[in-house]
């Protein structure tokens, strides 16, 4: 009768515990509500230089480098996606996050372990039984345990790890965005240096001709030596720029090689042929601030980090409450191997358990305060990321439009300087002006041509920075077009 009563009590306790588990104690800690970016209705900067506020198509944003219509750049982007080490590192972090989430989910299920042992022992003759002797003990069995997540601490932990996994995925997208932009910027820099080298060589050739002409006229007694020396130092000054330009050119090539996961110098032959700077499209859609903020991976990552930290408040709060367990053991135990598998050798134990941290000197509540403070930091970090994103876009909008205006002015100045240099040369040959006029005109021409080349590179670079600021270089699941570079090359690893 007593055994039946005990068994009945156990079943009632077990039923109550399972009912609490599945019917619904509320999860402890705050429930997270997804933060939406607080964005202005329109950009503060005036849209000029071909910019307009029409919505950017997902396909254009995901593959923005195609707007530059440069085959070499397209090839570099594809190779970088395959081989860049930072990208591989970000992919590994996603796999790590997925595994950590799986570990946390395993705590929601029962655990089962097996054991077996054979031991020899001797009991004391002076012990309680008063019977000494040596014995063998054979044991084998299974131990099972299940912590019932009554107050939701484990589920909050799973929630935190899920948000952290999503944050690592957004970090991967952010690495993609930065990688695409950095490859393109270094490529434009490479082509800019090549353009400047072409112009510098042309100027050296022209100044060499002037020097040789002055040398001939001096030897013929038509002019004194001063114009000869002036034309020589002007020539050598221009020639000295070649080394500086080559330093920058090689640095750009080496940086591209590293971005592609290759050794510095491996792209030297591939880019030995000089080509022009990629030309920007006539018009560029930038959308509205809300679209850009929702799409930027760094903002999405910051939001997921905030969600993870909010869940960890619940994990810490759950330590205030008792933990309920279901424990069980079933197995065999015998002093002889001959009857080890007999029914009489069976042993078993099953029953509920409870543990509760009743006193830890306030450590649990202090840990809750720690998690609340970290959540506050995560919220501030999210808001800071928003402001920096808006700042980045506004700055690039201004830079893109204003640099185009500067480029047009430099183009007009360059044309005028070329005409002035030719006029000064002709008038000097006719004996109407001093050679210093020629020197001034040639120096102005060289400076304006070099500034123009740099400005053309800056315009294209600013377009790249603008697409990066808008979050271009990846595409979200809800916006995914039929085909993108990232879909083909990174989805399998994500």
C-alpha positions as CSV (number, residue, x, y, z in Angstrom):
1,X,0.0,0.0,0.0
2,X,2.8,2.3,0.9
3,X,4.6,1.7,-2.4
4,X,1.4,2.5,-4.4
5,X,1.0,5.7,-2.5
6,X,4.6,6.7,-3.2
7,X,4.2,5.9,-6.9
8,X,1.0,7.9,-7.1
9,X,2.7,10.9,-5.5
10,X,5.6,10.7,-8.0
11,X,3.2,10.5,-11.0
12,X,1.3,13.6,-9.7
13,X,4.5,15.6,-9.3
14,X,5.7,14.5,-12.8
15,X,2.4,15.4,-14.4
16,X,2.5,18.9,-12.7
17,X,6.0,19.5,-13.9
18,X,5.3,18.5,-17.5
19,X,2.1,20.6,-17.5
20,X,4.0,23.7,-16.3
21,X,6.5,23.1,-19.1
22,X,4.2,22.8,-22.0
23,X,1.2,25.0,-20.9
24,X,2.8,28.0,-20.3
25,X,4.8,29.8,-17.7
26,X,5.7,33.2,-19.2
27,X,9.4,33.5,-20.1
28,X,11.3,35.6,-17.5
29,X,13.1,38.8,-18.7
30,X,12.0,41.4,-21.3
31,X,10.5,40.4,-24.6
32,X,12.4,42.0,-27.5
33,X,10.6,44.3,-30.0
34,X,12.6,44.8,-33.2
35,X,14.0,48.2,-33.5
36,X,13.2,50.1,-36.7
37,X,15.7,52.8,-37.9
38,X,14.5,56.3,-37.3
39,X,15.2,57.8,-40.7
40,X,14.5,61.3,-42.1
41,X,12.0,61.5,-45.0
42,X,14.6,62.7,-47.5
43,X,18.3,63.3,-47.8
44,X,19.6,66.6,-46.5
45,X,22.1,67.0,-49.3
46,X,20.8,68.4,-52.7
47,X,20.9,65.6,-55.2
48,X,23.0,66.7,-58.2
49,X,25.5,65.3,-60.6
50,X,23.1,62.7,-62.0
51,X,21.8,61.6,-58.5
52,X,18.0,61.2,-58.1
53,X,15.8,59.8,-55.3
54,X,14.2,57.0,-57.2
55,X,14.3,53.6,-55.5
56,X,17.4,51.5,-56.3
57,X,16.5,48.2,-57.7
58,X,17.8,45.2,-55.6
59,X,19.7,43.8,-58.5
60,X,21.5,47.1,-59.2
61,X,22.4,47.5,-55.5
62,X,23.6,44.0,-55.2
63,X,25.8,44.2,-58.3
64,X,26.5,47.9,-58.5
65,X,30.0,47.5,-60.0
66,X,28.3,46.4,-63.3
67,X,27.2,50.0,-63.8
68,X,30.9,50.9,-64.4
69,X,31.0,48.5,-67.4
70,X,34.5,47.3,-66.8
71,X,35.4,43.7,-67.5
72,X,38.6,43.7,-65.5
73,X,36.7,45.0,-62.4
74,X,34.0,42.4,-62.8
75,X,36.7,39.7,-62.9
76,X,38.4,41.1,-59.7
77,X,35.1,41.2,-57.8
78,X,34.3,37.6,-58.6
79,X,37.7,36.3,-57.7
80,X,37.7,38.3,-54.4
81,X,34.4,36.6,-53.4
82,X,36.0,33.2,-54.0
83,X,39.4,33.8,-52.3
84,X,39.4,36.8,-49.9
85,X,40.6,35.7,-46.5
86,X,38.5,38.2,-44.5
87,X,35.4,36.8,-46.2
88,X,36.4,33.2,-45.4
89,X,37.0,34.3,-41.8
90,X,33.5,35.8,-41.6
91,X,32.0,32.6,-43.1
92,X,33.7,30.6,-40.4
93,X,32.2,32.9,-37.8
94,X,28.7,32.1,-39.2
95,X,29.4,28.4,-38.9
96,X,30.6,28.9,-35.4
97,X,27.4,30.8,-34.5
98,X,25.3,28.0,-36.0
99,X,27.0,25.4,-33.9
100,X,26.7,27.5,-30.8
101,X,23.0,27.8,-31.4
102,X,22.8,24.0,-31.8
103,X,24.6,23.5,-28.5
104,X,22.1,25.8,-26.7
105,X,19.1,24.0,-28.3
106,X,20.4,20.7,-27.0
107,X,19.7,21.8,-23.4
108,X,16.0,21.7,-24.2
109,X,16.1,17.9,-24.5
110,X,16.7,15.1,-22.1
111,X,20.3,13.8,-21.8
112,X,21.2,10.1,-21.7
113,X,24.5,8.5,-20.8
114,X,25.6,4.9,-20.5
115,X,28.2,3.4,-18.1
116,X,29.7,0.0,-17.3
117,X,32.4,-1.1,-14.9
118,X,34.0,-4.1,-13.2
119,X,35.7,-3.5,-9.9
120,X,37.2,-5.6,-7.1
121,X,37.0,-4.4,-3.5
122,X,37.6,-5.5,0.0
123,X,35.3,-4.8,2.9
124,X,36.5,-4.2,6.5
125,X,36.2,-6.8,9.1
126,X,35.9,-4.1,11.7
127,X,33.1,-2.3,9.8
128,X,29.4,-2.2,10.6
129,X,28.7,-5.6,9.1
130,X,31.7,-7.1,10.8
131,X,32.3,-9.3,7.7
132,X,35.4,-8.7,5.8
133,X,36.4,-10.2,2.4
134,X,37.1,-9.5,-1.2
135,X,34.4,-9.2,-3.7
136,X,33.8,-8.4,-7.4
137,X,31.2,-5.9,-8.5
138,X,29.8,-5.8,-12.0
139,X,27.6,-2.8,-13.0
140,X,26.1,-1.4,-16.2
141,X,23.3,1.0,-16.8
142,X,21.9,4.2,-18.3
143,X,21.5,7.6,-16.6
144,X,18.9,10.0,-17.9
145,X,18.3,13.6,-16.9
146,X,16.1,16.5,-18.1
147,X,16.0,20.0,-16.8
148,X,12.5,21.3,-17.2
149,X,12.7,24.9,-18.6
150,X,9.8,26.1,-16.4
151,X,10.9,29.8,-16.3
152,X,12.4,30.0,-19.8
153,X,16.1,30.5,-19.0
154,X,17.2,28.0,-21.6
155,X,14.8,29.2,-24.2
156,X,16.1,32.8,-23.6
157,X,19.6,31.4,-24.1
158,X,18.6,29.8,-27.4
159,X,17.0,33.1,-28.4
160,X,20.3,34.9,-27.6
161,X,22.4,32.5,-29.7
162,X,19.9,32.7,-32.6
163,X,20.2,36.5,-32.6
164,X,24.0,36.2,-32.4
165,X,23.9,33.8,-35.4
166,X,21.9,36.3,-37.3
167,X,24.4,39.1,-36.3
168,X,27.3,37.0,-37.6
169,X,25.4,36.5,-40.9
170,X,24.9,40.3,-41.1
171,X,28.6,40.7,-40.4
172,X,29.3,38.4,-43.3
173,X,27.2,40.7,-45.5
174,X,29.0,43.7,-44.1
175,X,32.4,42.2,-45.0
176,X,31.0,41.6,-48.5
177,X,30.0,45.2,-48.8
178,X,33.4,46.4,-47.7
179,X,35.3,43.9,-49.8
180,X,33.5,44.9,-53.0
181,X,34.1,48.6,-52.4
182,X,37.8,48.1,-51.4
183,X,38.5,46.0,-54.5
184,X,36.8,48.6,-56.7
185,X,38.5,51.6,-55.0
186,X,42.0,50.0,-55.4
187,X,41.2,49.1,-59.0
188,X,40.2,52.8,-59.7
189,X,43.3,53.9,-57.9
190,X,45.4,51.6,-60.1
191,X,43.8,53.0,-63.3
192,X,44.2,56.6,-62.0
193,X,48.0,56.1,-61.5
194,X,48.2,54.6,-65.0
195,X,46.4,57.6,-66.5
196,X,48.7,60.0,-64.7
197,X,51.7,58.0,-65.9
198,X,50.5,58.3,-69.5
199,X,50.1,62.0,-69.2
200,X,53.4,62.5,-67.5
201,X,55.2,60.6,-70.2
202,X,53.6,62.7,-72.8
203,X,54.7,65.9,-71.0
204,X,58.2,64.5,-70.7
205,X,58.3,63.9,-74.4
206,X,57.1,67.5,-75.1
207,X,59.6,69.0,-72.7
208,X,62.4,66.8,-74.1
209,X,61.6,68.3,-77.5
210,X,61.7,71.8,-76.0
211,X,65.0,71.2,-74.3
212,X,66.6,69.8,-77.5
213,X,65.3,72.7,-79.5
214,X,66.8,75.2,-77.0
215,X,70.1,73.3,-77.0
216,X,70.2,73.6,-80.8
217,X,69.4,77.2,-80.8
218,X,72.0,77.9,-78.1
219,X,74.7,76.1,-80.1
220,X,73.7,78.2,-83.1
221,X,74.2,81.3,-81.0
222,X,70.5,82.3,-81.3
223,X,69.8,82.3,-77.5
224,X,71.9,82.3,-74.3
225,X,72.4,79.3,-72.0
226,X,69.7,80.3,-69.5
227,X,66.7,78.9,-71.5
228,X,68.7,75.7,-72.0
229,X,69.2,75.2,-68.2
230,X,65.6,76.2,-67.5
231,X,64.2,73.7,-70.0
232,X,66.5,71.0,-68.5
233,X,65.4,71.4,-64.9
234,X,61.8,71.6,-66.0
235,X,62.3,68.3,-67.9
236,X,64.0,66.6,-65.0
237,X,61.4,67.8,-62.5
238,X,58.6,66.3,-64.5
239,X,60.7,63.1,-65.0
240,X,61.0,62.8,-61.2
241,X,57.3,62.3,-60.9
242,X,57.5,59.0,-62.7
243,X,59.1,57.2,-59.7
244,X,56.4,58.6,-57.3
245,X,53.6,57.4,-59.6
246,X,55.2,54.0,-59.9
247,X,55.3,53.6,-56.1
248,X,51.6,54.3,-55.9
249,X,50.8,52.1,-58.8
250,X,52.7,49.1,-57.4
251,X,51.1,49.6,-54.0
252,X,47.6,49.5,-55.6
253,X,48.5,46.3,-57.5
254,X,49.8,44.6,-54.3
255,X,46.8,45.7,-52.3
256,X,44.5,44.2,-55.0
257,X,46.5,40.9,-54.9
258,X,46.1,40.6,-51.1
259,X,42.3,41.3,-51.4
260,X,42.2,38.4,-53.8
261,X,44.1,36.2,-51.3
262,X,47.2,36.2,-53.4
263,X,50.8,37.2,-52.9
264,X,51.9,40.8,-53.6
265,X,53.2,41.0,-57.1
266,X,51.0,38.3,-58.5
267,X,48.9,40.8,-60.5
268,X,51.9,42.6,-62.1
269,X,51.6,41.0,-65.5
270,X,47.8,41.1,-65.6
271,X,47.8,44.8,-65.2
272,X,50.9,45.7,-67.2
273,X,48.7,47.1,-69.9
274,X,47.5,50.6,-69.1
275,X,43.8,51.4,-69.4
276,X,41.5,54.3,-68.7
277,X,39.6,55.0,-65.5
278,X,36.1,53.5,-65.5
279,X,33.4,56.0,-66.5
280,X,30.5,56.7,-64.2
281,X,26.8,56.2,-65.5
282,X,24.8,59.3,-66.5
283,X,22.3,58.9,-63.6
284,X,22.4,57.1,-60.2
285,X,19.3,56.2,-58.1
286,X,19.9,56.6,-54.3
287,X,16.4,56.0,-52.9
288,X,15.4,57.5,-49.6
289,X,17.1,57.3,-46.2
290,X,14.8,54.6,-44.7
291,X,15.6,52.2,-47.6
292,X,19.3,52.7,-47.1
293,X,19.2,52.2,-43.3
294,X,17.1,49.1,-43.5
295,X,19.5,47.6,-46.1
296,X,22.9,48.4,-44.5
297,X,24.3,45.2,-42.9
298,X,26.1,47.1,-40.1
299,X,22.8,48.5,-38.9
300,X,21.2,45.1,-39.1
301,X,24.1,43.5,-37.2
302,X,23.8,46.1,-34.5
303,X,20.1,45.5,-34.2
304,X,20.6,41.7,-33.9
305,X,23.3,42.3,-31.2
306,X,20.7,44.3,-29.3
307,X,18.2,41.5,-29.6
308,X,20.8,39.0,-28.3
309,X,21.7,41.1,-25.3
310,X,18.0,41.6,-24.4
311,X,17.5,37.8,-24.4
312,X,20.5,37.4,-22.0
313,X,18.7,39.5,-19.4
314,X,16.2,36.7,-19.3
315,X,18.9,34.1,-19.0
316,X,20.3,36.0,-16.0
317,X,16.8,36.5,-14.4
318,X,16.1,32.8,-14.6
319,X,18.8,32.1,-12.0
320,X,16.5,33.8,-9.4
321,X,14.1,30.8,-9.7
322,X,14.4,27.1,-8.9
323,X,15.4,24.6,-11.5
324,X,13.4,21.4,-11.8
325,X,14.9,18.1,-13.0
326,X,13.6,14.7,-13.9
327,X,16.3,12.0,-13.1
328,X,16.4,8.4,-13.8
329,X,18.7,5.4,-13.8
330,X,18.2,1.8,-15.0
331,X,20.8,-0.9,-15.1
332,X,22.3,-4.1,-13.8
333,X,24.4,-4.8,-10.7
334,X,25.8,-8.1,-9.5
335,X,28.6,-9.6,-7.4
336,X,29.0,-12.4,-10.0
337,X,29.3,-12.3,-13.7
338,X,27.3,-15.6,-14.0
339,X,24.0,-14.0,-12.9
340,X,24.7,-10.5,-14.1
341,X,21.9,-10.6,-16.7
342,X,19.3,-12.2,-14.4
343,X,16.2,-10.2,-13.6
344,X,17.2,-10.1,-10.0
345,X,20.2,-8.0,-11.0
346,X,18.1,-5.1,-12.2
347,X,18.3,-1.7,-10.5
348,X,16.4,1.4,-11.3
349,X,15.7,4.8,-9.8
350,X,13.4,7.6,-11.1
351,X,12.2,10.8,-9.6
352,X,12.0,14.6,-9.8
353,X,14.6,16.9,-8.4
354,X,14.9,20.6,-7.6
355,X,17.8,23.0,-7.1
356,X,17.7,26.6,-6.0
357,X,20.4,29.2,-5.5
358,X,19.0,30.6,-2.3
359,X,21.9,32.8,-1.3
360,X,25.0,34.0,-3.3
361,X,25.6,37.3,-1.8
362,X,23.6,39.2,-4.4
363,X,25.6,37.8,-7.3
364,X,22.5,36.9,-9.3
365,X,20.9,40.3,-9.1
366,X,24.3,41.9,-9.9
367,X,24.5,39.8,-13.0
368,X,21.1,40.9,-14.0
369,X,22.2,44.5,-13.6
370,X,25.3,43.7,-15.7
371,X,23.1,42.3,-18.5
372,X,20.8,45.4,-18.3
373,X,23.8,47.7,-18.6
374,X,25.1,45.7,-21.6
375,X,21.7,46.0,-23.3
376,X,21.9,49.7,-22.8
377,X,25.3,49.7,-24.4
378,X,24.0,47.7,-27.3
379,X,21.1,50.1,-27.8
380,X,23.5,53.1,-27.8
381,X,25.8,51.2,-30.2
382,X,22.8,50.7,-32.5
383,X,21.8,54.3,-32.4
384,X,25.4,55.4,-33.0
385,X,25.6,53.1,-36.0
386,X,22.5,54.7,-37.4
387,X,23.9,58.2,-37.1
388,X,27.2,57.2,-38.6
389,X,25.4,55.6,-41.5
390,X,23.4,58.7,-42.3
391,X,26.6,60.8,-42.0
392,X,28.4,58.5,-44.4
393,X,25.7,58.7,-47.0
394,X,25.3,62.5,-46.7
395,X,29.0,63.0,-47.1
396,X,29.3,60.8,-50.1
397,X,26.3,62.5,-51.8
398,X,28.0,65.8,-51.4
399,X,31.4,64.5,-52.5
400,X,30.1,62.8,-55.6
401,X,28.2,65.8,-56.9
402,X,30.8,68.4,-55.9
403,X,33.7,66.5,-57.3
404,X,31.9,66.4,-60.7
405,X,31.7,70.2,-60.7
406,X,35.4,70.4,-59.8
407,X,36.2,67.9,-62.6
408,X,34.4,70.1,-65.2
409,X,36.3,73.2,-64.0
410,X,39.6,71.3,-64.2
411,X,38.7,70.1,-67.7
412,X,38.2,73.6,-68.8
413,X,41.4,74.8,-67.1
414,X,43.4,71.9,-68.6
415,X,42.2,72.8,-72.1
416,X,43.1,76.5,-71.5
417,X,46.5,75.5,-70.1
418,X,47.4,73.4,-73.1
419,X,46.5,76.3,-75.4
420,X,48.5,78.7,-73.2
421,X,51.6,76.4,-73.3
422,X,51.5,76.2,-77.0
423,X,51.1,80.0,-77.4
424,X,54.0,80.6,-75.0
425,X,56.2,78.2,-77.0
426,X,55.3,79.8,-80.3
427,X,55.9,83.4,-78.9
428,X,59.2,82.4,-77.4
429,X,60.4,80.9,-80.7
430,X,59.4,84.1,-82.4
431,X,61.4,86.1,-79.8
432,X,58.3,87.9,-78.4
433,X,58.5,86.6,-74.8
434,X,61.0,85.3,-72.3
435,X,61.4,81.6,-71.7
436,X,60.1,82.0,-68.2
437,X,56.6,82.4,-69.8
438,X,57.0,79.0,-71.4
439,X,58.1,77.4,-68.1
440,X,55.1,78.8,-66.2
441,X,52.7,77.7,-68.9
442,X,54.2,74.1,-69.1
443,X,54.1,73.8,-65.3
444,X,50.5,74.9,-65.2
445,X,49.6,72.5,-67.9
446,X,51.2,69.5,-66.1
447,X,49.5,70.4,-62.8
448,X,46.1,70.8,-64.4
449,X,46.3,67.6,-66.4
450,X,47.4,65.7,-63.2
451,X,44.7,67.2,-61.1
452,X,42.1,66.4,-63.8
453,X,43.2,62.7,-63.9
454,X,43.0,62.6,-60.1
455,X,39.6,64.2,-60.1
456,X,38.3,61.8,-62.7
457,X,39.5,58.9,-60.4
458,X,37.9,60.6,-57.4
459,X,34.5,60.9,-59.1
460,X,34.4,57.2,-59.8
461,X,35.8,56.4,-56.4
462,X,33.0,58.6,-54.8
463,X,30.4,56.6,-56.7
464,X,31.9,53.4,-55.3
465,X,31.8,54.9,-51.8
466,X,28.2,56.0,-52.3
467,X,27.1,52.5,-53.2
468,X,29.0,51.2,-50.2
469,X,27.2,53.7,-48.0
470,X,23.9,52.6,-49.4
471,X,24.8,49.0,-48.4
472,X,25.4,47.8,-51.9
473,X,27.2,44.5,-52.5
474,X,24.7,41.9,-51.1
475,X,21.0,41.3,-51.3
476,X,18.6,40.2,-48.6
477,X,16.2,37.3,-48.9
478,X,13.2,39.5,-49.2
479,X,14.8,41.6,-51.9
480,X,16.7,38.8,-53.7
481,X,16.4,39.0,-57.5
482,X,16.6,36.0,-59.7
483,X,20.4,36.1,-60.0
484,X,23.2,37.9,-58.2
485,X,26.9,37.3,-57.9
486,X,26.6,36.7,-54.1
487,X,23.7,34.3,-54.6
488,X,25.8,32.2,-56.9
489,X,29.1,32.4,-54.9
490,X,28.3,32.7,-51.2
491,X,24.8,31.2,-50.4
492,X,26.2,27.7,-50.1
493,X,28.6,28.9,-47.4
494,X,26.1,30.9,-45.4
